[in-house]
Amino acid sequence: MPRFALTLEFDGTPFQGLQRQKHGPSVQQSVEDAAQAVTGEQVTLHSAGRTDAGVHALAIRSHFDVDSALTPFRMMGALNAHMRPDPIAVTHCEIVPDDWHARFSCIGRSYVYRIANRRAPLTLEKNRAWLVPQALDHEAMHRAAQALVGRHDFTTFRSAHCQSRDPVKSLSRLDVERDGEHVLIHAAA
C-alpha cells in the first residue's frame, strides 16, 4: 500500500491544533476528510509534530497510507481541492518507503516566533505576530537566549497536560534578531 508523504502549510487561526480534537476543528481532521473524499478510504494522518490552537505552519511533514493509484501530483491537487475553503495547503506530495515515518524519521524541527515591536495595533499581522509596544533590546534577548541552547531539563516549561515522556530536550539554535519593527526568534531542535 503506498505511503504518501505530504508537506502541509496552514493558517492555524480557525483550528484547535494540528492533532484531531474532540471539541473543535483540527488540521488532521480536514486532511483525513479530504483524503477519504478523494480515495473512498478512511486514513490516519501522522505528522512530525503537533501545534497548539491558533499556531500556523509553513512546512510540516505528514503521511498517510492508502491504496490509491493516484500519482503524488494528482493526490496533492485533489487534497487541496477538497480542503477548500479551509486554510490548509499541501505544498508537496511524494510516495515514500514503508519504513519512513513523518514523526520518527524527522531529524529536526525549526520554529520562528514573530514579535511586532511597535505601538500601533496589528491589522494585517493579527494572529501572525505578538504585539509588544514597549521597546525591546533584541541583542540582550539574544544573549540571554543562549543559556537555553544545548541539552537541558525543561520541566519548568511543561504544561500540566504535556504528553512527552522526557522533559530533557536539546535546542541547537535560539537566535533573536531585529528586522525593522519586528523581533524574530529562530529556534531549532
PyRosetta script that sets phi, psi and omega in degrees:
from pyrosetta import init, pose_from_sequence

init()
pose = pose_from_sequence("MPRFALTLEFDGTPFQGLQRQKHGPSVQQSVEDAAQAVTGEQVTLHSAGRTDAGVHALAIRSHFDVDSALTPFRMMGALNAHMRPDPIAVTHCEIVPDDWHARFSCIGRSYVYRIANRRAPLTLEKNRAWLVPQALDHEAMHRAAQALVGRHDFTTFRSAHCQSRDPVKSLSRLDVERDGEHVLIHAAA")
pose.set_psi(1, 128.2)
pose.set_omega(1, -178.2)
pose.set_phi(2, -64.3)
pose.set_psi(2, 143.8)
pose.set_omega(2, 173.9)
pose.set_phi(3, -107.0)
pose.set_psi(3, 115.5)
pose.set_omega(3, 179.2)
pose.set_phi(4, -94.3)
pose.set_psi(4, 120.0)
pose.set_omega(4, 175.2)
pose.set_phi(5, -97.2)
pose.set_psi(5, 132.9)
pose.set_omega(5, -177.5)
pose.set_phi(6, -120.2)
pose.set_psi(6, 150.0)
pose.set_omega(6, 164.9)
pose.set_phi(7, -110.3)
pose.set_psi(7, 120.5)
pose.set_omega(7, -176.8)
pose.set_phi(8, -106.5)
pose.set_psi(8, 143.1)
pose.set_omega(8, 172.1)
pose.set_phi(9, -126.2)
pose.set_psi(9, 135.0)
pose.set_omega(9, 178.7)
pose.set_phi(10, -154.1)
pose.set_psi(10, 153.7)
pose.set_omega(10, 170.6)
pose.set_phi(11, -93.5)
pose.set_psi(11, 113.8)
pose.set_omega(11, -174.3)
pose.set_phi(12, -80.2)
pose.set_psi(12, -0.6)
pose.set_omega(12, -174.9)
pose.set_phi(13, -50.7)
pose.set_psi(13, -48.1)
pose.set_omega(13, -176.5)
pose.set_phi(14, -86.0)
pose.set_psi(14, 2.1)
pose.set_omega(14, -173.1)
pose.set_phi(15, -107.6)
pose.set_psi(15, 154.1)
pose.set_omega(15, 175.2)
pose.set_phi(16, -83.8)
pose.set_psi(16, 4.4)
pose.set_omega(16, -179.7)
pose.set_phi(17, 135.2)
pose.set_psi(17, -178.7)
pose.set_omega(17, 178.8)
pose.set_phi(18, -74.9)
pose.set_psi(18, -46.7)
pose.set_omega(18, -174.5)
pose.set_phi(19, -70.8)
pose.set_psi(19, 142.8)
pose.set_omega(19, 179.0)
pose.set_phi(20, -52.3)
pose.set_psi(20, 136.9)
pose.set_omega(20, -177.9)
pose.set_phi(21, -123.7)
pose.set_psi(21, 150.4)
pose.set_omega(21, 176.6)
pose.set_phi(22, -70.7)
pose.set_psi(22, -36.5)
pose.set_omega(22, -174.7)
pose.set_phi(23, -121.6)
pose.set_psi(23, 95.5)
pose.set_omega(23, 176.2)
pose.set_phi(24, 117.1)
pose.set_psi(24, 159.5)
pose.set_omega(24, -176.1)
pose.set_phi(25, -73.3)
pose.set_psi(25, 149.8)
pose.set_omega(25, 177.0)
pose.set_phi(26, -134.9)
pose.set_psi(26, 159.6)
pose.set_omega(26, 176.2)
pose.set_phi(27, -63.7)
pose.set_psi(27, -44.0)
pose.set_omega(27, -179.7)
pose.set_phi(28, -55.9)
pose.set_psi(28, -45.2)
pose.set_omega(28, -179.3)
pose.set_phi(29, -61.4)
pose.set_psi(29, -43.5)
pose.set_omega(29, -179.2)
pose.set_phi(30, -63.0)
pose.set_psi(30, -43.6)
pose.set_omega(30, -179.8)
pose.set_phi(31, -68.1)
pose.set_psi(31, -43.8)
pose.set_omega(31, 179.6)
pose.set_phi(32, -63.3)
pose.set_psi(32, -41.0)
pose.set_omega(32, 178.1)
pose.set_phi(33, -63.6)
pose.set_psi(33, -40.9)
pose.set_omega(33, 178.7)
pose.set_phi(34, -65.0)
pose.set_psi(34, -43.1)
pose.set_omega(34, 179.7)
pose.set_phi(35, -62.6)
pose.set_psi(35, -38.8)
pose.set_omega(35, 178.5)
pose.set_phi(36, -67.2)
pose.set_psi(36, -39.3)
pose.set_omega(36, 178.0)
pose.set_phi(37, -64.0)
pose.set_psi(37, -36.3)
pose.set_omega(37, -178.4)
pose.set_phi(38, -75.5)
pose.set_psi(38, -43.2)
pose.set_omega(38, -170.6)
pose.set_phi(39, -105.1)
pose.set_psi(39, -17.5)
pose.set_omega(39, -175.1)
pose.set_phi(40, 79.9)
pose.set_psi(40, 2.0)
pose.set_omega(40, -179.9)
pose.set_phi(41, -115.1)
pose.set_psi(41, 147.1)
pose.set_omega(41, 174.4)
pose.set_phi(42, -80.7)
pose.set_psi(42, 130.6)
pose.set_omega(42, -179.8)
pose.set_phi(43, -122.9)
pose.set_psi(43, 162.7)
pose.set_omega(43, 172.9)
pose.set_phi(44, -117.7)
pose.set_psi(44, 123.5)
pose.set_omega(44, 179.2)
pose.set_phi(45, -86.5)
pose.set_psi(45, 128.9)
pose.set_omega(45, 174.9)
pose.set_phi(46, -111.6)
pose.set_psi(46, 135.3)
pose.set_omega(46, -177.0)
pose.set_phi(47, -126.7)
pose.set_psi(47, 159.8)
pose.set_omega(47, -178.0)
pose.set_phi(48, -66.9)
pose.set_psi(48, -22.5)
pose.set_omega(48, -179.5)
pose.set_phi(49, -163.4)
pose.set_psi(49, -170.0)
pose.set_omega(49, 178.3)
pose.set_phi(50, -127.1)
pose.set_psi(50, 159.6)
pose.set_omega(50, 173.0)
pose.set_phi(51, -125.7)
pose.set_psi(51, 154.9)
pose.set_omega(51, 175.2)
pose.set_phi(52, -81.6)
pose.set_psi(52, 172.8)
pose.set_omega(52, 177.0)
pose.set_phi(53, -57.1)
pose.set_psi(53, 134.3)
pose.set_omega(53, 175.7)
pose.set_phi(54, 80.0)
pose.set_psi(54, -0.5)
pose.set_omega(54, -178.5)
pose.set_phi(55, -88.6)
pose.set_psi(55, 137.8)
pose.set_omega(55, -177.6)
pose.set_phi(56, -97.0)
pose.set_psi(56, 163.5)
pose.set_omega(56, 176.0)
pose.set_phi(57, -138.4)
pose.set_psi(57, 135.4)
pose.set_omega(57, 175.0)
pose.set_phi(58, -89.8)
pose.set_psi(58, -33.5)
pose.set_omega(58, -177.1)
pose.set_phi(59, -162.8)
pose.set_psi(59, 92.9)
pose.set_omega(59, 175.9)
pose.set_phi(60, -114.5)
pose.set_psi(60, 130.8)
pose.set_omega(60, -177.3)
pose.set_phi(61, -84.1)
pose.set_psi(61, 137.7)
pose.set_omega(61, -179.3)
pose.set_phi(62, -144.1)
pose.set_psi(62, 167.3)
pose.set_omega(62, 174.3)
pose.set_phi(63, -154.6)
pose.set_psi(63, 160.0)
pose.set_omega(63, 168.9)
pose.set_phi(64, -148.3)
pose.set_psi(64, 156.5)
pose.set_omega(64, 177.2)
pose.set_phi(65, -105.3)
pose.set_psi(65, 132.6)
pose.set_omega(65, 178.6)
pose.set_phi(66, -156.4)
pose.set_psi(66, 141.6)
pose.set_omega(66, 178.5)
pose.set_phi(67, -81.6)
pose.set_psi(67, 92.1)
pose.set_omega(67, -177.0)
pose.set_phi(68, -141.3)
pose.set_psi(68, 142.1)
pose.set_omega(68, 177.1)
pose.set_phi(69, -91.1)
pose.set_psi(69, 1.2)
pose.set_omega(69, 180.0)
pose.set_phi(70, -63.6)
pose.set_psi(70, 141.7)
pose.set_omega(70, 173.1)
pose.set_phi(71, -73.4)
pose.set_psi(71, 159.2)
pose.set_omega(71, 176.7)
pose.set_phi(72, -55.8)
pose.set_psi(72, -38.7)
pose.set_omega(72, 179.5)
pose.set_phi(73, -61.2)
pose.set_psi(73, -46.1)
pose.set_omega(73, 179.8)
pose.set_phi(74, -68.6)
pose.set_psi(74, -38.5)
pose.set_omega(74, 178.1)
pose.set_phi(75, -61.7)
pose.set_psi(75, -45.0)
pose.set_omega(75, 179.8)
pose.set_phi(76, -59.8)
pose.set_psi(76, -47.5)
pose.set_omega(76, -179.8)
pose.set_phi(77, -63.1)
pose.set_psi(77, -42.2)
pose.set_omega(77, -179.2)
pose.set_phi(78, -67.1)
pose.set_psi(78, -42.8)
pose.set_omega(78, 177.8)
pose.set_phi(79, -61.8)
pose.set_psi(79, -45.6)
pose.set_omega(79, 179.9)
pose.set_phi(80, -60.9)
pose.set_psi(80, -40.1)
pose.set_omega(80, 179.5)
pose.set_phi(81, -64.9)
pose.set_psi(81, -40.1)
pose.set_omega(81, -177.3)
pose.set_phi(82, -78.3)
pose.set_psi(82, -18.8)
pose.set_omega(82, 179.9)
pose.set_phi(83, -86.7)
pose.set_psi(83, -9.8)
pose.set_omega(83, 178.2)
pose.set_phi(84, -63.6)
pose.set_psi(84, 141.7)
pose.set_omega(84, 4.3)
pose.set_phi(85, -93.1)
pose.set_psi(85, 12.3)
pose.set_omega(85, 179.1)
pose.set_phi(86, -57.8)
pose.set_psi(86, 141.2)
pose.set_omega(86, -178.3)
pose.set_phi(87, -80.3)
pose.set_psi(87, 62.2)
pose.set_omega(87, 179.6)
pose.set_phi(88, -131.1)
pose.set_psi(88, 139.2)
pose.set_omega(88, 175.2)
pose.set_phi(89, -135.8)
pose.set_psi(89, 139.2)
pose.set_omega(89, 167.8)
pose.set_phi(90, -88.9)
pose.set_psi(90, 114.5)
pose.set_omega(90, -177.7)
pose.set_phi(91, -95.8)
pose.set_psi(91, -14.4)
pose.set_omega(91, 177.4)
pose.set_phi(92, -155.7)
pose.set_psi(92, 144.2)
pose.set_omega(92, 178.4)
pose.set_phi(93, -144.8)
pose.set_psi(93, 136.9)
pose.set_omega(93, 178.0)
pose.set_phi(94, -152.4)
pose.set_psi(94, 158.8)
pose.set_omega(94, 173.3)
pose.set_phi(95, -92.6)
pose.set_psi(95, 131.3)
pose.set_omega(95, -176.7)
pose.set_phi(96, -121.0)
pose.set_psi(96, 163.8)
pose.set_omega(96, 177.6)
pose.set_phi(97, -62.0)
pose.set_psi(97, 155.5)
pose.set_omega(97, -178.5)
pose.set_phi(98, -60.7)
pose.set_psi(98, -25.4)
pose.set_omega(98, -178.3)
pose.set_phi(99, -88.8)
pose.set_psi(99, 1.1)
pose.set_omega(99, 175.9)
pose.set_phi(100, -84.4)
pose.set_psi(100, 134.9)
pose.set_omega(100, -179.2)
pose.set_phi(101, -134.3)
pose.set_psi(101, 130.1)
pose.set_omega(101, -176.2)
pose.set_phi(102, -54.2)
pose.set_psi(102, -39.9)
pose.set_omega(102, -178.2)
pose.set_phi(103, -84.4)
pose.set_psi(103, -49.6)
pose.set_omega(103, -171.1)
pose.set_phi(104, -82.5)
pose.set_psi(104, -18.5)
pose.set_omega(104, 176.2)
pose.set_phi(105, -91.7)
pose.set_psi(105, -3.8)
pose.set_omega(105, -179.4)
pose.set_phi(106, -68.8)
pose.set_psi(106, 131.3)
pose.set_omega(106, -179.0)
pose.set_phi(107, -106.0)
pose.set_psi(107, -2.6)
pose.set_omega(107, 178.0)
pose.set_phi(108, -178.1)
pose.set_psi(108, 163.3)
pose.set_omega(108, 177.6)
pose.set_phi(109, -137.8)
pose.set_psi(109, 144.6)
pose.set_omega(109, 177.2)
pose.set_phi(110, -133.4)
pose.set_psi(110, 150.1)
pose.set_omega(110, -174.5)
pose.set_phi(111, -137.5)
pose.set_psi(111, 149.2)
pose.set_omega(111, 172.8)
pose.set_phi(112, -128.8)
pose.set_psi(112, 125.2)
pose.set_omega(112, 176.0)
pose.set_phi(113, -110.2)
pose.set_psi(113, 132.1)
pose.set_omega(113, -175.4)
pose.set_phi(114, -113.9)
pose.set_psi(114, 127.9)
pose.set_omega(114, 175.6)
pose.set_phi(115, -115.7)
pose.set_psi(115, 123.3)
pose.set_omega(115, 172.3)
pose.set_phi(116, -87.8)
pose.set_psi(116, 112.9)
pose.set_omega(116, -175.0)
pose.set_phi(117, -103.2)
pose.set_psi(117, 80.0)
pose.set_omega(117, -177.8)
pose.set_phi(118, -155.8)
pose.set_psi(118, 167.5)
pose.set_omega(118, -179.2)
pose.set_phi(119, -85.8)
pose.set_psi(119, -33.0)
pose.set_omega(119, -176.5)
pose.set_phi(120, -67.2)
pose.set_psi(120, 142.3)
pose.set_omega(120, 179.1)
pose.set_phi(121, -65.9)
pose.set_psi(121, 159.1)
pose.set_omega(121, 179.1)
pose.set_phi(122, -81.0)
pose.set_psi(122, 139.5)
pose.set_omega(122, 174.6)
pose.set_phi(123, -120.6)
pose.set_psi(123, -75.3)
pose.set_omega(123, -179.4)
pose.set_phi(124, -67.2)
pose.set_psi(124, -26.4)
pose.set_omega(124, -178.4)
pose.set_phi(125, -97.1)
pose.set_psi(125, 5.9)
pose.set_omega(125, 177.7)
pose.set_phi(126, -55.7)
pose.set_psi(126, 135.1)
pose.set_omega(126, -176.5)
pose.set_phi(127, 72.3)
pose.set_psi(127, 8.1)
pose.set_omega(127, 179.0)
pose.set_phi(128, -127.9)
pose.set_psi(128, -3.6)
pose.set_omega(128, 179.0)
pose.set_phi(129, -153.6)
pose.set_psi(129, 160.0)
pose.set_omega(129, 175.9)
pose.set_phi(130, -101.4)
pose.set_psi(130, 127.4)
pose.set_omega(130, -179.4)
pose.set_phi(131, -87.6)
pose.set_psi(131, 122.0)
pose.set_omega(131, 174.9)
pose.set_phi(132, -127.3)
pose.set_psi(132, 105.4)
pose.set_omega(132, -175.6)
pose.set_phi(133, -75.4)
pose.set_psi(133, -22.6)
pose.set_omega(133, 179.8)
pose.set_phi(134, -74.7)
pose.set_psi(134, 146.3)
pose.set_omega(134, 179.4)
pose.set_phi(135, -60.6)
pose.set_psi(135, 133.5)
pose.set_omega(135, 178.5)
pose.set_phi(136, -111.7)
pose.set_psi(136, 139.1)
pose.set_omega(136, 176.4)
pose.set_phi(137, -96.3)
pose.set_psi(137, 92.2)
pose.set_omega(137, -175.5)
pose.set_phi(138, -63.6)
pose.set_psi(138, -29.5)
pose.set_omega(138, 178.9)
pose.set_phi(139, -68.4)
pose.set_psi(139, -42.1)
pose.set_omega(139, 176.7)
pose.set_phi(140, -66.0)
pose.set_psi(140, -38.4)
pose.set_omega(140, 177.6)
pose.set_phi(141, -62.2)
pose.set_psi(141, -41.4)
pose.set_omega(141, 179.7)
pose.set_phi(142, -63.6)
pose.set_psi(142, -45.7)
pose.set_omega(142, 179.7)
pose.set_phi(143, -60.0)
pose.set_psi(143, -44.8)
pose.set_omega(143, -179.5)
pose.set_phi(144, -65.9)
pose.set_psi(144, -36.3)
pose.set_omega(144, -178.5)
pose.set_phi(145, -64.6)
pose.set_psi(145, -26.5)
pose.set_omega(145, -177.2)
pose.set_phi(146, -64.2)
pose.set_psi(146, -21.4)
pose.set_omega(146, 177.5)
pose.set_phi(147, -66.7)
pose.set_psi(147, -20.3)
pose.set_omega(147, -179.6)
pose.set_phi(148, -90.6)
pose.set_psi(148, -12.4)
pose.set_omega(148, -179.5)
pose.set_phi(149, -72.0)
pose.set_psi(149, 137.5)
pose.set_omega(149, -178.5)
pose.set_phi(150, 114.9)
pose.set_psi(150, -162.2)
pose.set_omega(150, -177.9)
pose.set_phi(151, -100.2)
pose.set_psi(151, 121.6)
pose.set_omega(151, -175.5)
pose.set_phi(152, -143.5)
pose.set_psi(152, 159.7)
pose.set_omega(152, 173.9)
pose.set_phi(153, -89.3)
pose.set_psi(153, 114.4)
pose.set_omega(153, -176.8)
pose.set_phi(154, -102.5)
pose.set_psi(154, 29.5)
pose.set_omega(154, -179.5)
pose.set_phi(155, -52.8)
pose.set_psi(155, -41.4)
pose.set_omega(155, -177.9)
pose.set_phi(156, -60.0)
pose.set_psi(156, -28.5)
pose.set_omega(156, -176.0)
pose.set_phi(157, -94.6)
pose.set_psi(157, -1.1)
pose.set_omega(157, -176.8)
pose.set_phi(158, -79.8)
pose.set_psi(158, 144.1)
pose.set_omega(158, 174.0)
pose.set_phi(159, -77.7)
pose.set_psi(159, 161.1)
pose.set_omega(159, 179.3)
pose.set_phi(160, -63.9)
pose.set_psi(160, -21.5)
pose.set_omega(160, -177.2)
pose.set_phi(161, -103.4)
pose.set_psi(161, 12.9)
pose.set_omega(161, -178.3)
pose.set_phi(162, -60.3)
pose.set_psi(162, 133.0)
pose.set_omega(162, -177.8)
pose.set_phi(163, -98.5)
pose.set_psi(163, -4.9)
pose.set_omega(163, -179.4)
pose.set_phi(164, -67.1)
pose.set_psi(164, 136.3)
pose.set_omega(164, -178.4)
pose.set_phi(165, -73.1)
pose.set_psi(165, -30.4)
pose.set_omega(165, -171.7)
pose.set_phi(166, -124.2)
pose.set_psi(166, 121.1)
pose.set_omega(166, 179.1)
pose.set_phi(167, -77.5)
pose.set_psi(167, -7.3)
pose.set_omega(167, 179.5)
pose.set_phi(168, -84.0)
pose.set_psi(168, 121.2)
pose.set_omega(168, -177.3)
pose.set_phi(169, -132.0)
pose.set_psi(169, 159.9)
pose.set_omega(169, 178.1)
pose.set_phi(170, -116.5)
pose.set_psi(170, 126.0)
pose.set_omega(170, 172.5)
pose.set_phi(171, -105.6)
pose.set_psi(171, 123.2)
pose.set_omega(171, 179.3)
pose.set_phi(172, -93.1)
pose.set_psi(172, -18.0)
pose.set_omega(172, -179.3)
pose.set_phi(173, -152.9)
pose.set_psi(173, 138.1)
pose.set_omega(173, 171.7)
pose.set_phi(174, -151.6)
pose.set_psi(174, 91.2)
pose.set_omega(174, -175.8)
pose.set_phi(175, -111.8)
pose.set_psi(175, 142.9)
pose.set_omega(175, 176.9)
pose.set_phi(176, -122.7)
pose.set_psi(176, 126.9)
pose.set_omega(176, -179.6)
pose.set_phi(177, -139.8)
pose.set_psi(177, 158.5)
pose.set_omega(177, 177.3)
pose.set_phi(178, -104.6)
pose.set_psi(178, 138.2)
pose.set_omega(178, 173.6)
pose.set_phi(179, -133.1)
pose.set_psi(179, 90.2)
pose.set_omega(179, -175.7)
pose.set_phi(180, 65.3)
pose.set_psi(180, -124.5)
pose.set_omega(180, -179.6)
pose.set_phi(181, -88.0)
pose.set_psi(181, 9.3)
pose.set_omega(181, 178.9)
pose.set_phi(182, -109.2)
pose.set_psi(182, 142.8)
pose.set_omega(182, 169.6)
pose.set_phi(183, -110.5)
pose.set_psi(183, 122.9)
pose.set_omega(183, -178.0)
pose.set_phi(184, -108.8)
pose.set_psi(184, 133.0)
pose.set_omega(184, 177.4)
pose.set_phi(185, -113.8)
pose.set_psi(185, 118.4)
pose.set_omega(185, -180.0)
pose.set_phi(186, -106.6)
pose.set_psi(186, 122.2)
pose.set_omega(186, 179.0)
pose.set_phi(187, -123.8)
pose.set_psi(187, 143.5)
pose.set_omega(187, 175.7)
pose.set_phi(188, -140.1)
pose.set_psi(188, 141.2)
pose.set_omega(188, 179.4)
pose.set_phi(189, -136.1)
pose.dump_pdb("model.pdb")
